Amino acid sequence: MADVMQREFSSFTEFYPAYLSEHSNRTCRELHFIGSTLALFCLGALMLTANLWWLLAALVCGYGFAWIGHFFFEKNQPATFRHPLYSFMGDWVMYWQMLTGQASF
């Protein structure tokens, strides 16, 4: 599966199943969810305070937790490195699916 993200994709619809296959480890998915939730809180703090440090904190939380999940638990390279836009979109689709019970933690 490590080569899945080396492919080129013609659409997000084509990309997303491959993206999910790179998130089979439960701890990795949980870390994604935690990081994304913290990133949302940081963005809320940014809006309330107008302090740009919260934007940096949002990026560190969102990507930091996800990358820890990939490097230490999933043992693969994050899709962000090869497909940054689709990966960002996939993070939020997966987050919404976990939040609404459509995908498991």
N, C-alpha and C positions, 0 to 999 in steps of 0.2 A: 504493500500500500504506500510505501514511502515515495513512489514515483508519481502518484496520482496528481499532485499539485504541480508537476513539471509540465503537464499538458497545457495546451491553449484551449480556451473555452470561447464559444461564440456567443454565449448569453449567460445571464445569471441562472436561468432555469436549468441549463446544462451543468453549470458549476456547482450548484447547491448540493446535489446528492454526493458529489465527490468531496465537498467540504464536510458534510456530515460523516462520511466514512473516515475522515481524519480526526474525528472526535468520538471514538468508540470507548475511550476510557472515562469512567464515571467521574473520577477526581478531576480530570481535565475539564469536563463539562461544568462541574460545580465551580471550579476556579474561574471559568469564563463568566458564569452567572454572577459570582461574587464581585469580580472585577467590573463588570458592566453596571451592576447596581451601585457600586461605590462611585463609578464614573458619573452616573446620573446625579447622585448626591453632590458630587463636586461641581457639576454644571449648574445645579440649583444654587449652590453657594456662590458660584461666579455671578449668577444673575442677581442675587441678593446683595452682594458686596461690591461688584464690579472690580474685584481684585483678580488680576490675570494669573496669579499663582494657582488659582483653582483650576484653570485650564490645563496647566502643566500637571497638576494632581490628577485630573480626570484622565489624561493620557497615560500617566504612570500606572494608575489603578487599572484602567481598561486593558492596556497592552501587557503590563507587568504580570498580572495574575494569569492572563491567557498564555503568555510565553512560558511561564513557570510550568503550567499544565502541560504544554507541549514538550518542552525539553526534559522534564523530570518524570512525567507520568505517561504521556502518550508516546514519547520518544520519537518525535518526528519534527520536521521544520514547520513553523507556522505558515499558513497560506499567505499571510500579510507580506512576506518577503517576495513572493512571485506574483500575487494577484491582490494588491492592496485594496482596490475599490470593492471587488467582489467579496473579499474577505471581511471588510468592514460591514458590508450589507449582510453577509452570512451570519456574522456575530449577532446582529440585531434581530434577524429572522429567527435564529436559534434561541435567542433570549426570549423573544415573544412566545415561541412555541413551548419553551420550558415553563414560562410564567403562566401560560393558559392551560398547561397540562397536555398539550399536543405532542410534546417530546419529553422523554424522561430525563431526570437528573442523572 
